[in-house]
Amino acid sequence: MSEQSLIDSTPEPRTRDSLASDFRRLGLKPGMTVLVHSSLKSLGWVSGGPVAVIQALLDVLGENGTLVMPAHTGDNSDPGRWENPPVPLSWQQTIRDTSPAFDPRITPTRGMGAIAELFRTWPGALRSDHPTVSFAAKGRNAGSIVHGHALDNSLGETSPLARVYDLGGFVLLLGVGYDRNTSFHLAEYRAGAESSVEQGTAVLRDGVRTWTTFRDIDFGDDVFPAIGEEFEKTGVVRVGKIGSATARLFSQRAAVDFATNWLKSR
């Protein structure tokens, strides 16, 4: 969607204050820990763009709240597994040999959207060390959320997802669907996913750029929309408008527990 189309489809500018009011109406409160997956364009035209969105979220959560967003870097992975788009076989070893090592200070996100990309650079935000599926967090619980993110348990018990679960945190899907709900990956581990795949990534080891391989579960997010649809029928999801976007707010613990049972029953 072009910016002109976005302007034409927005009744009035979305602002820091109007978004904060919408977040409060949906159920966000001071002190919450909230994992946000987002689409900026879904909100309509925002005065201040992603800056205003993050400011509004922080305004609502307050000093004792914690804001969390994915900061994934899917391009720092084995090019032999790339699909969107794939690269020629003749390129793949060159990519393994030359792609820069993950650096939480400078490595940009990929496919996370403008809000998450800005948030990883926000003053005071911390970022976990996983080279492909890191998370950024700011607030009271940020340090405990991003600490100890293991390479081969990328979205499992040593990940920020599990720490949000332990804290009784929430998930906000801001203009995106359940296919973007990474918390369902935690349920895959807890449901006993057994299949695994070898993955590769560029990391720094003792200051030296190194290509390393590891094994992790073979994620199956194709079923996430179906899980989300059934989860929403339980009546625990708050659905409302944030600007022009349809947003969903729910307990991450409830969602993970539901998805774990759903996957076990298959």
Helices and strands as residue ranges (DSSP letters): H 3-8, H 16-26, E 33-38, G 41-43, H 49-61, E 66-70, G 79-81, H 89-98, H 114-119, E 126-127, E 135-139, H 142-146, H 160-166, E 170-174, G 178-180, H 183-190, E 196-205, E 208-217, G 221-223, H 224-232, E 238-242, E 245-251, H 252-264
